[in-house]
């Protein structure tokens, strides 16, 4: 064997020192969930700075030719008993004082202490070089290798950088009302204590309006506690924007809320504003918890087993294949719950886990940036059982205690970084909507499955919408693709109305002992609300050439293999403040949707003529000079109606009044076909992240701006994505040209124009039907699976909290006839699965 010094000299040119901007993966293997704490440790390539577990380092050496690796092993230090802890064996944790992560006073995300062992290993003979060995080597070798080692160890790892983003929930902006706040000269003086709500006599959670001095109670929380909303109602009646929380006033400041800005704010003139009502800030003492302290208390409870629905029972921990927990990376429980459910479905298992060896062998040089590799890595980590082992108890050195439910589990850091990259929400550490993440992930699967099986097809189904003009009784049929059934919650159908009214009355009277009553909504009532006809006012009928009333019914044109139902618990109040409906729904274990199967055009039923509505010029569109497909500069009378769409001005105005950009509102009304405020609002909420959200409305077939024409070169990547969904290249081209080469809009357009596409007579090869050897191809459109509409429940995701932007998610999955609860790293047998309180329900088709 060659001398180690000579070997190091031979590889010296490949050993790099990390520079600013280099991604150093020293905490996690690129192809598995091995870490420096795992058996065998982690090997970091000293050239690419990719990390590999002991089972993959040989493969990387063989493929890349790299020979020098920094081997990092880490062992947990035994925790010393603290004298101030009364011999409990658990030293007291430093209590957070700021609603923050990664800054002084915030939540500590790195509490375990480790001892590290670091050395250089040279392949293929695995020769080891320690720091002591380097001291005896030539200066040029010692300096280069030592600098590389020190640089790798000093660099912030990619996972650590992503995990510890300096998020500070206390950073508040100066209110725009503070500088010029008008205060009424009404003679009101506020005493230093003894406050009560002027409406309901509540004595806690009290807010004083800084305009008129009214003392009123705060908002009611989702669990029925808090106040009775009287301060909010006062703002809605008067428009007086700022209020201070009594009991939080100290010489250092106070909690100030702006109802107009809907946020906690700063008031630089607070001493002056308080003095107006006789309050001297310098003499006040804090008697109530601030809003930050209340939020910290909630965040500290989020990870505790007691907060979930099954807190009243002792749950048995489970370990093994398919029973692997996932670490919470800071509000990543929404991702954990969704991915646990998806990898219960055979389509995802077969696509990513069954082929993991092939996927890894075909992985690019940087597998951390490859979608297929990272999804396969996550799926194998969840299903293999390799990481489904009890986590060590820091207070139990002898390992004598019973397993607590916490697992070593897996930390999906690379996966989260990859699927969230470039997304304004999923790239952050903020809490997100599990339903939105599910659709985001399905969209990524669609884009990355251009060849071979596409597991998202398991959810894909066709929806038929039938619109009947009430004046002519003629109908119009359209089809669209969907992945989730959104089930409305008809609160007026609650079966315990009297109990709800009694509880409401007692709360309004300030009865603190009043119980919290949850509305009981029958599942049949929700299904009836989904299937009942919807009335469309101001519907432009091509049959009568005028606006009239129409009814729209929605049915399934196909039934998917796996059906996802979202309970629409999250809605907007009258003030457009998001809120969550506290309801219990008797969701069934089995479901038969056969009665909701679409029937298509009925015998003798006449269809609405395919005639475009007359043009209605909007204020920002010039009548003169708009040329249609047959127009010319001398005669523009033949302009295309598409260049001057009919837009419901009242709907556009309503959306603008909510604060959305004018062009976004126009697009929302246009793309939802003037079907009303609800449809337009849904379009806006689902397209707010589009890069062209506020850009001017570009109509199909017209230029989107200077230098852009319908015949410009289209993105081959966009074309391939749409073709992979079952459409022909010509159809994909038409969709992209109609939407200015924007992929997301093209997909929306193609699914809403299936009837138009059927007339193109285009086969997969791009030839006309007459040219195809086999005659006419099957009707174009997305590939959907179809079968009986009978299903059984196998999983559901539950949410706790006031909105999708906060709180906590857990999921329950039925495995071998046993319900299992997955609460991040805790995996246990479920005793009382709360099926009536779920948010997303997952059903699989029952074979006839």
C-alpha positions in Angstrom: 0.0 0.0 0.0 1.4 3.4 -0.9 2.5 5.9 1.8 -0.5 8.0 2.9 1.4 11.2 2.3 2.1 10.2 -1.3 -1.6 9.3 -1.7 -2.7 12.7 -0.4 -0.3 14.5 -2.7 -1.7 12.6 -5.7 -5.3 13.8 -4.9 -4.4 17.2 -3.6 -5.6 18.9 -6.8 -9.1 17.6 -6.3 -9.4 18.8 -2.7 -11.3 22.1 -2.5 -11.8 24.6 0.2 -15.5 25.7 0.5 -16.2 29.2 -0.8 -19.2 31.4 0.0 -22.1 30.1 -1.9 -20.9 26.4 -2.0 -23.6 24.0 -0.8 -22.1 21.8 1.9 -24.1 18.7 2.7 -22.5 17.5 5.9 -25.7 16.6 7.8 -27.5 14.2 5.4 -26.7 11.7 2.7 -27.8 12.7 -0.8 -29.3 9.2 -1.4 -30.5 8.1 2.0 -31.3 9.5 5.4 -27.9 8.5 6.9 -26.4 11.2 9.1 -23.1 11.6 11.0 -25.0 10.0 13.9 -25.9 6.9 11.8 -23.9 3.7 12.0 -20.9 4.3 9.8 -21.2 8.1 9.9 -21.3 10.3 6.8 -18.6 10.8 4.1 -18.4 14.3 2.6 -16.8 14.5 -0.8 -14.0 17.1 -0.5 -14.5 18.3 -4.1 -18.3 18.5 -4.6 -19.2 18.7 -0.8 -22.0 16.1 -1.3 -22.5 13.8 1.7 -22.9 10.0 1.4 -23.7 7.2 3.9 -21.4 4.3 4.1 -23.6 2.2 1.7 -23.3 4.8 -1.1 -19.8 6.2 -0.9 -18.3 3.4 -3.0 -20.8 4.1 -5.7 -20.0 7.8 -5.7 -16.2 7.1 -5.9 -16.8 4.7 -8.8 -18.9 7.1 -10.8 -17.1 10.4 -10.1 -13.5 9.3 -9.6 -13.3 11.3 -6.5 -11.0 9.8 -3.8 -10.9 12.2 -0.9 -13.7 12.2 1.6 -14.1 13.8 5.0 -15.6 11.2 7.4 -17.7 12.7 10.1 -19.1 10.6 13.0 -21.1 12.1 15.8 -22.1 10.6 19.1 -24.5 12.1 21.6 -23.0 13.4 24.9 -24.4 12.1 28.1 -26.4 14.9 29.6 -25.1 16.1 33.0 -27.6 16.5 35.8 -28.1 20.2 36.8 -28.0 21.1 40.4 -31.0 23.4 40.0 -33.1 20.6 38.6 -33.8 18.8 42.0 -32.3 15.6 40.8 -34.8 15.0 38.0 -32.1 14.1 35.5 -33.5 16.7 33.0 -31.7 20.1 33.1 -34.2 22.9 32.8 -34.6 24.2 29.2 -34.2 27.9 28.6 -37.7 29.3 28.2 -38.3 31.2 24.9 -39.1 34.8 25.4 -39.4 35.7 21.7 -41.7 34.3 19.0 -38.7 33.5 16.9 -36.4 30.7 15.6 -32.6 30.9 15.5 -32.2 34.2 17.4 -31.5 35.1 21.0 -34.5 34.5 23.1 -36.2 32.3 20.4 -37.0 28.6 20.1 -33.8 26.5 20.3 -33.8 24.0 17.4 -30.5 22.4 18.2 -30.7 21.1 21.7 -28.7 17.9 21.5 -25.0 18.1 22.2 -22.6 15.8 20.3 -19.0 14.8 20.2 -17.6 14.7 16.7 -14.8 12.7 15.2 -13.4 13.9 11.9 -10.8 12.4 9.6 -9.9 12.2 5.9 -10.4 8.8 4.1 -8.8 8.1 0.7 -10.4 5.7 -1.7 -10.2 3.0 -2.9 -8.1 1.6 -0.1 -9.9 3.6 2.6 -6.6 5.0 4.0 -7.4 7.2 7.0 -5.7 10.5 7.8 -6.2 12.2 11.1 -5.3 15.8 12.2 -2.3 14.3 14.0 -1.1 12.6 10.8 -1.3 15.9 8.9 1.1 17.5 11.3 3.9 15.3 9.9 3.2 15.9 6.2 4.7 18.5 3.9 3.5 22.1 4.3 1.7 22.2 1.0 -0.3 19.1 1.9 -1.0 20.0 5.5 -2.2 23.5 4.7 -4.5 22.5 1.8 -6.1 19.6 3.5 -6.4 21.4 6.9 -8.1 24.4 5.2 -10.6 22.1 3.4 -11.4 20.2 6.6 -11.8 23.4 8.6 -13.9 25.0 5.8 -16.3 22.0 5.6 -16.7 21.8 9.4 -17.2 25.6 9.7 -19.6 26.0 6.8 -23.3 26.1 7.6 -24.8 22.9 6.2 -27.6 23.2 3.6 -30.0 21.5 6.0 -29.1 23.7 8.9 -29.4 26.9 6.9 -32.9 25.8 5.7 -34.0 24.7 9.2 -32.8 27.7 11.1 -34.1 30.6 9.2 -34.2 33.6 11.5 -37.9 34.0 11.6 -39.1 36.5 14.2 -42.8 36.7 14.8 -42.5 39.8 16.9 -41.3 42.1 14.1 -44.1 44.7 13.7 -44.5 47.5 11.3 -45.5 51.1 12.2 -49.2 51.5 11.7 -50.1 53.9 8.9 -52.8 55.3 11.2 -50.5 56.1 14.2 -49.0 59.5 13.0 -52.4 61.2 12.3 -54.8 59.3 14.6 -57.8 61.4 15.5 -58.9 61.1 19.1 -62.3 62.2 20.2 -62.6 64.9 22.9 -65.3 63.0 24.8 -63.9 63.4 28.3 -63.4 59.6 28.9 -60.7 58.8 31.4 -59.6 55.2 31.9 -58.8 54.0 35.4 -55.6 52.0 36.0 -57.5 48.8 36.8 -60.9 47.2 37.2 -61.8 47.2 33.5 -64.8 45.5 32.0 -66.2 45.1 28.5 -68.8 47.8 28.1 -71.1 45.4 26.3 -70.8 42.0 28.1 -68.9 42.8 31.3 -66.0 40.4 30.4 -63.0 41.2 32.6 -60.2 39.7 30.5 -58.8 40.0 27.0 -59.9 43.7 26.9 -58.9 46.2 24.3 -59.3 50.0 24.5 -60.0 51.8 21.2 -57.5 54.6 20.8 -59.9 56.9 19.0 -62.9 57.0 21.4 -61.6 55.2 24.6 -64.2 52.4 24.4 -63.1 49.3 26.4 -64.4 46.1 24.7 -63.5 42.4 24.6 -61.3 40.8 22.0 -62.0 38.1 19.4 -63.4 34.7 20.2 -60.9 31.9 19.7 -61.6 28.7 17.7 -62.3 26.7 20.9 -64.9 29.2 22.2 -62.5 30.9 24.7 -61.3 34.5 24.4 -63.7 37.3 24.1 -67.0 38.0 22.3 -65.8 40.0 19.3 -67.1 43.3 20.7 -63.9 45.3 19.9 -64.0 44.0 16.3 -67.7 44.8 16.0 -67.0 48.3 17.2 -64.4 48.8 14.5 -66.8 47.5 11.9 -69.4 50.1 13.1 -67.2 53.1 13.5 -64.0 52.5 11.4 -61.8 53.5 14.4 -58.7 51.4 13.5 -56.3 51.1 16.5 -56.8 49.4 19.9 -54.4 48.7 22.8 -54.6 45.6 24.9 -55.2 46.6 28.5 -53.0 44.8 31.0 -50.0 44.8 28.5 -49.1 48.5 29.0 -45.7 49.0 30.5 -43.0 51.8 30.2 -41.6 49.8 27.3 -44.7 49.6 25.2 -47.9 47.6 24.8 -49.8 45.4 22.4 -51.4 47.5 19.7 -53.7 46.0 17.0 -54.8 47.6 13.8 -58.2 46.3 12.7 -57.9 48.0 9.3 -54.4 46.5 8.7 -55.4 43.2 10.3 -52.1 42.9 12.2 -50.2 43.7 15.4 -48.5 47.1 14.8 -46.3 49.7 16.3 -47.6 53.1 17.5 -44.7 55.5 17.9 -47.1 58.0 19.5 -48.6 55.5 22.0 -47.6 57.5 25.1 -49.4 60.6 23.7 -52.5 58.5 22.6 -52.7 56.8 26.1 -52.3 60.1 27.9 -55.4 61.5 26.0 -57.5 59.0 28.1 -55.6 59.6 31.3 -53.2 56.6 31.1 -49.6 57.2 32.1 -47.4 54.6 30.5 -44.5 55.1 32.9 -46.6 54.0 35.9 -48.4 51.0 34.3 -47.5 47.4 35.1 -48.2 44.3 33.0 -51.1 42.2 34.3 -52.1 40.2 31.1 -50.0 38.0 28.8 -49.1 39.8 25.5 -50.2 38.3 22.2 -46.6 37.1 21.7 -46.6 35.3 25.0 -49.9 33.6 24.1 -48.6 32.5 20.7 -45.4 31.2 22.3 -47.5 29.1 24.7 -49.4 27.7 21.7 -46.2 26.9 19.8 -44.7 25.2 22.8 -47.8 22.9 23.0 -47.9 22.1 19.3 -45.5 19.2 19.5 -47.0 17.6 22.7 -49.0 14.4 22.4 -51.7 15.8 24.6 -52.9 18.4 22.1 -54.1 15.8 19.5 -57.6 14.3 19.6 -56.6 11.1 21.3 -54.9 12.6 24.3 -57.2 10.8 26.8 -55.8 7.4 26.0 -52.4 5.7 26.3 -51.3 4.9 22.8 -49.1 2.0 21.9 -46.0 3.0 19.8 -45.5 1.1 16.6 -42.3 0.4 14.7 -41.5 -1.4 11.4 -41.9 -1.0 7.6 -44.4 1.6 6.7 -44.5 2.9 10.3 -41.7 5.5 10.1 -42.1 8.9 11.7 -41.0 12.2 10.2 -39.3 15.0 12.0 -41.0 18.4 12.1 -38.6 20.9 10.4 -40.5 23.9 11.8 -44.2 23.9 10.7 -43.7 21.1 8.2 -46.4 18.8 9.7 -48.6 19.6 6.6 -45.9 18.0 4.4 -45.3 15.1 6.7 -49.0 14.2 6.8 -49.5 14.4 3.0 -46.4 12.3 2.2 -47.3 9.6 4.7 -50.7 9.2 3.0 -49.3 9.3 -0.6 -46.8 6.5 0.1 -49.6 4.3 1.3 -50.9 4.3 -2.3 -49.4 1.5 -4.6 -49.0 3.9 -7.6 -46.5 6.0 -5.7 -44.8 2.9 -4.1 -44.3 1.3 -7.5 -43.1 4.4 -9.3 -40.5 5.4 -6.7 -39.8 2.8 -4.1 -39.9 -0.5 -6.2 -37.5 1.1 -8.7 -35.2 2.8 -6.2 -32.0 1.0 -7.3 -32.6 1.9 -10.9 -33.5 5.5 -9.9 -30.3 5.9 -7.8 -28.1 4.3 -10.5 -29.5 6.8 -13.1 -29.3 9.8 -10.7 -27.4 12.9 -12.0 -24.1 14.0 -10.5 -25.9 16.2 -7.9 -28.8 14.0 -6.8 -29.9 16.6 -4.2 -31.5 18.6 -7.0 -33.2 15.7 -8.8 -36.9 15.3 -8.1 -37.3 11.6 -8.9 -34.3 10.8 -6.7 -35.4 12.8 -3.7 -39.0 11.4 -3.9 -37.7 7.9 -4.1 -35.3 8.5 -1.2 -38.3 9.8 0.9 -40.5 6.9 -0.1 -37.9 4.3 0.7 -37.2 6.0 4.0 -40.9 5.8 5.0 -41.5 2.2 3.8 -38.3 0.3 4.5 -38.5 0.4 8.3 -34.7 1.2 8.5 -35.4 4.4 10.4 -38.5 3.2 12.3 -36.6 2.7 15.6 -37.2 4.3 19.1 -35.5 7.6 19.6 -33.0 7.6 22.5 -34.4 9.1 25.7 -31.9 11.7 26.9 -33.0 11.1 30.5 -32.7 7.4 30.3 -29.0 6.4 30.0 -29.7 2.7 30.7 -32.5 2.3 28.2 -34.8 0.8 30.8 -37.9 2.8 30.1 -40.7 1.8 27.8 -40.7 3.3 24.2 -42.3 6.8 24.3 -43.6 6.7 20.7 -40.9 9.1 19.4 -38.8 7.6 16.6 -35.4 8.3 15.1 -37.5 8.8 12.0 -36.4 10.8 9.0 -35.9 14.5 8.4 -37.1 15.4 4.9 -34.9 18.4 4.6 -33.6 17.9 1.0 -37.1 16.9 -0.2 -38.7 20.0 1.4 -36.0 22.3 -0.1 -36.5 20.8 -3.5 -40.3 20.8 -3.8 -40.5 24.2 -2.2 -37.8 25.8 -4.3 -39.0 29.0 -5.9 -42.5 28.8 -4.3 -43.3 31.9 -2.2 -44.9 29.8 0.6 -43.6 26.2 0.5 -40.0 27.5 0.5 -40.6 29.1 4.0 -40.9 27.7 7.5 -44.4 29.0 7.8 -47.4 26.7 8.3 -49.3 25.9 5.0 -52.5 24.4 3.8 -52.2 20.6 3.4 -54.6 20.6 0.5 -52.6 23.3 -1.4 -49.4 21.3 -0.8 -51.1 18.1 -2.1 -52.0 19.9 -5.3 -48.6 21.5 -5.6 -46.9 18.1 -5.2 -49.3 16.4 -7.7 -48.4 19.2 -10.2 -44.7 18.5 -9.7 -45.3 14.8 -10.3 -47.2 15.6 -13.5 -44.3 17.7 -14.8 -41.7 15.1 -13.9 -43.5 12.1 -15.3 -43.1 12.7 -19.0 -42.4 9.0 -19.6 -43.4 5.9 -17.8 -46.2 5.5 -15.2 -47.7 8.7 -13.7 -48.9 8.0 -10.1 -50.9 11.1 -10.0 -53.3 9.5 -12.5 -54.7 7.6 -9.5 -56.4 10.9 -8.3 -57.3 12.3 -11.7 -61.0 12.4 -12.7 -63.3 14.3 -15.1 -66.0 16.6 -14.0 -69.0 17.3 -16.2 -70.8 20.7 -15.8 -74.2 21.0 -17.3 -75.6 24.5 -17.6 -79.3 24.9 -18.6 -80.7 28.2 -19.8 -84.0 28.7 -17.9 -85.5 30.7 -20.7 -84.8 28.4 -23.6 -84.3 25.2 -21.7 -81.3 24.5 -23.9 -78.1 23.1 -22.3 -74.4 23.4 -22.5 -71.9 20.6 -21.4 -68.3 21.1 -20.5 -65.7 18.8 -18.9 -62.7 19.6 -16.8 -60.1 17.7 -14.9 -59.9 17.7 -11.1 -58.0 15.8 -8.4 -60.0 16.8 -5.2 -63.6 17.0 -4.4 -64.3 20.1 -2.3 -67.3 19.3 -0.1 -69.3 22.3 1.2 -70.4 22.5 4.9 -74.0 23.7 5.1 -74.0 25.1 8.6 -77.8 25.6 8.5 -78.2 21.8 8.4 -76.7 21.3 11.9 -78.7 18.7 13.9 -77.9 20.4 17.3 -79.1 23.9 16.5 -80.7 24.4 20.0 -77.5 23.5 21.8 -75.5 25.8 19.6 -77.8 28.7 20.2 -77.8 28.1 23.9 -74.0 28.0 24.1 -73.9 31.2 21.9 -76.3 33.0 24.3 -74.2 32.0 27.4 -71.0 33.2 25.7 -72.5 36.5 24.8 -73.6 36.9 28.4 -70.1 36.4 29.6 -70.7 33.0 31.1 -67.2 31.6 31.4 -68.5 28.1 32.3 -70.5 27.8 29.1 -69.4 24.7 27.2 -67.9 24.7 23.7 -70.5 23.1 21.4 -69.4 21.8 18.0 -71.9 21.9 15.1 -73.0 18.4 14.1 -73.4 18.3 10.3 -74.7 15.2 8.5 -72.4 13.9 5.7 -75.5 13.4 3.6 -76.3 17.1 3.9 -72.8 18.0 2.6 -73.2 15.6 -0.3 -76.6 17.2 -1.1 -75.1 20.6 -1.1 -72.4 19.4 -3.5 -74.9 17.9 -6.0 -77.7 20.4 -5.8 -78.1 22.7 -8.8 -76.5 26.2 -8.6 -78.3 29.2 -9.9 -76.4 31.5 -12.2 -77.7 35.0 -12.5 -76.7 37.2 -15.5 -75.9 34.2 -17.6 -75.5 35.2 -21.3 -77.6 32.7 -23.3 -76.6 32.2 -26.9 -80.1 30.9 -27.5 -81.9 34.0 -26.6 -79.0 36.4 -27.3 -79.4 38.1 -23.9 -78.6 37.7 -20.2 -80.9 35.4 -18.3 -80.9 32.9 -15.4 -79.4 29.4 -15.7 -78.8 26.4 -13.5 -75.5 24.5 -13.2 -75.2 21.0 -12.0 -71.9 19.2 -11.5 -71.4 15.5 -11.8 -68.6 12.9 -12.1 -67.7 12.1 -15.7 -65.3 9.4 -14.4 -64.5 7.9 -11.0 -60.8 7.9 -10.0 -59.0 5.0 -8.3 -58.4 7.1 -5.3 -60.8 9.8 -4.2 -59.7 12.8 -2.1 -62.4 14.8 -0.3 -61.7 18.2 1.2 -64.1 19.4 3.9 -64.3 23.2 3.2 -63.8 24.1 6.8 -61.8 27.2 6.0 -63.9 30.1 4.8 -64.1 33.9 5.0 -66.3 35.9 7.4 -68.4 38.8 6.4 -65.3 41.0 7.0 -63.2 38.7 4.7 -61.1 37.5 7.7 -60.2 33.8 7.3 -61.9 31.6 9.8 -62.3 27.9 10.5 -65.7 26.2 10.9 -65.8 24.1 14.1 -67.8 21.2 12.9 -68.2 17.4 13.4 -69.3 15.5 10.3 -70.2 11.8 10.4 -67.9 10.8 7.4 -68.7 7.2 6.5 -66.2 4.3 6.1 -67.8 3.4 2.8 -69.1 5.6 0.0 -71.2 5.0 -3.1 -71.1 7.9 -5.6 -72.9 6.0 -8.4 -75.8 8.4 -8.3 -73.5 11.3 -9.1 -72.4 9.8 -12.4 -72.8 12.2 -15.3 -75.2 11.2 -18.0 -74.3 13.6 -20.9 -76.7 15.0 -23.3 -80.2 13.6 -22.8 -82.5 12.3 -25.6 -84.3 15.2 -27.2 -82.3 17.8 -25.3 -81.2 20.7 -27.4 -77.8 22.3 -26.9 -77.0 26.0 -26.7 -75.7 27.4 -30.0 -71.9 27.9 -30.1 -72.2 31.7 -30.6 -69.9 34.1 -28.9 -71.6 36.8 -26.8 -71.6 40.4 -28.1 -68.6 42.5 -27.3 -68.7 44.7 -24.2 -66.0 47.3 -24.2 -64.3 47.7 -20.8 -62.8 51.1 -19.9 -59.2 50.2 -20.7 -60.0 48.7 -24.2 -60.3 51.0 -27.3 -63.1 50.2 -29.6 -61.3 51.5 -32.7 -58.4 49.6 -34.1 -59.1 46.2 -32.6 -58.7 43.8 -35.4 -60.1 40.4 -35.3 -59.1 37.3 -37.2 -60.8 38.7 -40.4 -60.4 42.4 -39.7 -58.1 44.9 -41.4 -57.0 48.4 -40.8 -59.6 49.9 -43.2 -62.5 47.9 -41.8 -62.4 46.7 -38.2 -66.1 45.8 -38.0 -65.2 42.1 -38.2 -63.2 42.1 -35.0 -63.1 39.0 -32.9 -65.3 39.0 -29.8 -62.4 37.4 -28.0 -60.5 40.7 -28.1 -63.3 42.5 -26.2 -64.7 40.0 -23.7 -67.9 40.4 -21.8 -66.9 41.1 -18.2 -69.3 41.4 -15.3 -68.4 44.9 -14.1 -70.1 44.4 -10.7 -68.0 41.2 -10.0 -64.8 43.0 -11.1 -65.7 45.9 -8.8 -66.3 43.6 -5.8 -63.0 41.9 -6.3 -61.1 45.2 -6.6 -62.8 46.5 -3.4 -61.2 43.5 -1.6 -57.8 44.8 -2.6 -56.9 42.7 -5.6 -55.2 44.3 -8.7 -57.6 45.3 -11.4 -56.1 43.1 -14.1 -56.2 40.1 -11.9 -59.9 40.7 -11.2 -60.6 41.0 -14.9 -58.8 37.8 -15.6 -60.7 36.0 -12.8 -64.0 37.1 -14.2 -62.9 36.2 -17.8 -61.5 32.8 -17.1 -64.5 31.8 -14.9 -67.0 32.8 -17.6 -68.9 35.4 -15.6 -70.3 32.7 -13.3 -70.2 34.9 -10.2 -68.1 36.2 -7.3 -67.5 32.8 -5.7 -66.0 31.2 -8.8 -63.9 34.3 -9.5 -62.7 34.4 -5.9 -61.7 30.8 -6.1 -59.7 31.5 -9.3 -57.9 34.4 -7.6 -57.0 32.4 -4.6 -55.6 29.6 -6.7 -53.6 31.9 -9.0 -52.2 34.5 -6.6 -48.8 32.9 -6.9 -48.7 33.1 -10.8 -45.9 35.3 -12.0 -48.4 37.1 -14.3 -51.1 37.5 -11.7 -51.2 41.3 -12.1 -50.3 41.5 -15.7 -52.8 42.7 -18.3 -55.4 40.2 -19.6 -54.0 38.6 -22.7 -56.7 37.0 -24.8 -56.2 33.8 -26.8 -54.7 34.5 -30.2 -53.6 38.0 -29.5 -50.1 39.4 -28.7 -49.1 39.6 -25.1 -46.8 42.5 -25.7 -44.0 43.9 -27.8 -42.1 41.2 -29.6 -44.6 38.5 -28.7 -46.7 36.9 -31.3 -48.9 33.8 -31.5 -46.3 32.2 -33.7 -43.3 32.8 -31.4 -41.2 29.7 -30.5 -42.8 27.7 -27.8 -41.0 26.1 -24.9 -40.2 22.4 -25.7 -40.3 21.7 -22.0 -43.9 23.1 -21.7 -44.9 21.1 -24.9 -43.5 17.9 -23.5 -45.2 18.4 -20.2 -48.7 18.8 -21.8 -48.1 15.9 -24.2 -47.2 13.7 -21.3 -50.7 14.3 -19.9 -52.3 12.6 -22.9 -52.7 15.4 -25.3 -51.2 15.6 -28.8 -48.5 18.1 -29.7 -50.8 20.2 -31.9 -53.3 20.5 -29.0 -50.4 21.4 -26.6 -49.3 24.0 -29.1 -52.7 25.5 -29.4 -53.0 25.8 -25.6 -49.6 27.4 -25.2 -50.3 29.9 -28.0 -53.7 30.7 -26.5 -52.0 31.6 -23.2 -48.8 33.3 -24.1 -46.6 30.3 -23.6 -47.4 30.1 -19.8 -47.6 26.5 -18.7 -50.0 26.8 -15.8 -52.5 28.8 -17.8 -52.1 26.5 -20.7 -53.0 23.5 -18.6 -56.1 25.4 -17.2 -57.0 26.4 -20.8 -56.7 22.9 -22.3 -58.9 21.3 -19.6 -61.6 23.9 -20.1 -61.6 23.6 -23.9 -61.9 19.8 -24.3 -64.9 20.2 -26.6 -62.9 22.5 -28.9 -60.0 20.1 -29.0 -62.2 17.2 -30.0 -62.8 19.0 -33.3 -59.1 19.2 -34.2 -58.9 15.6 -35.5 -55.3 15.3 -34.4 -53.6 12.1 -33.5 -50.6 11.6 -31.2 -48.3 11.7 -34.1 -49.5 15.1 -35.3 -51.3 13.7 -38.4 -54.9 14.3 -39.2 -57.4 11.5 -38.6 -57.7 10.9 -42.3 -54.0 10.3 -42.5 -53.9 7.9 -39.6 -53.7 4.3 -40.6 -56.2 3.1 -38.0 -58.7 5.8 -38.8 -59.9 8.2 -36.1 -57.9 8.2 -32.8 -59.7 8.0 -29.4 -61.1 11.3 -28.3 -58.3 13.6 -27.2 -57.9 14.6 -23.5 -56.2 13.7 -20.3 -55.7 10.0 -19.4 -58.1 9.2 -16.7 -59.0 5.9 -15.1 -62.6 4.9 -14.6 -64.5 2.3 -12.7 -67.3 1.9 -10.2 -68.0 4.8 -7.8 -67.8 2.7 -4.6 -65.1 3.5 -2.1 -63.7 2.8 1.3 -61.9 5.2 3.7 -58.3 4.4 4.3 -56.7 7.7 5.5 -57.6 11.2 6.7 -55.6 14.3 7.6 -56.8 16.4 10.6 -56.0 20.0 11.4 -55.9 21.8 14.8 -55.9 25.5 14.9 -57.8 28.6 13.8 -56.6 28.7 10.2 -54.5 26.8 7.7 -51.7 29.3 8.4 -51.2 28.1 11.9 -51.9 25.1 14.1 -50.9 21.5 13.6 -51.6 18.6 11.2 -51.7 14.8 12.0 -52.8 11.9 9.8 -54.5 8.6 10.5 -53.9 5.7 8.1 -55.6 2.3 8.1 -52.9 -0.4 7.9 -53.9 -4.1 8.1 -57.3 -3.2 9.5 -55.7 -1.1 12.3 -55.9 2.7 12.4 -52.5 4.2 13.0 -51.9 7.8 13.9 -48.8 9.6 12.5 -48.0 12.7 14.5 -44.6 13.8 13.1 -42.1 11.5 14.8 -44.7 9.7 16.9 -46.4 6.7 15.3 -48.9 4.8 17.4 -51.9 2.5 17.2 -55.0 4.6 17.2 -57.7 3.8 19.8 -60.3 6.4 18.8 -59.6 7.8 15.3 -61.5 11.1 15.1 -63.0 10.5 11.7 -65.6 13.2 12.3 -63.0 16.0 12.6 -60.9 15.5 9.6 -59.9 18.0 6.9 -58.8 15.8 4.0 -60.3 12.3 3.5 -58.7 9.6 1.2 -60.9 6.8 -0.2 -59.8 3.9 -2.5 -62.1 2.1 -4.9 -63.7 -1.1 -3.8 -63.5 -3.9 -6.3 -67.0 -5.1 -7.3 
